[in-house]
Amino acid sequence: QVQLVESGGGLVQAGGSLRLSCAASGRGFGSYTMGWFRQAPGKEREFVAAVRWTGATTDKNADSVKGRFTISRDNAKNTVYLQMNSLKPEDTAVYYCAAGSSGALITWIYWGQGTQVTVSS
């Protein structure tokens, strides 16, 4: 069992930056693929980025965030991060952290409760 707690969300002006953190507790953090998703009001949950246990990021990061968002992890601290730069109003959403399987096809198993990010224009 893995528990995930996100933090770092808030209100920021367009063009600003935020860094989200996701602290994991429980066994086996280092073996999971970790990911970030987001859900805007009235929309479906959207994949943002993922990072393997080795630190390698997937090549399927969402086009809408490429070049602006960076995912990373610190296995010693059981924490995954999402650095968000050049934020846009359309980035406004609840951001969720997830832990998934380590195989080529990721199955997302554990989810955090989310942290709100609001970008004002």
Disulfide bonds with the S-S distance in Angstrom:
Cys22-Cys97 2.11
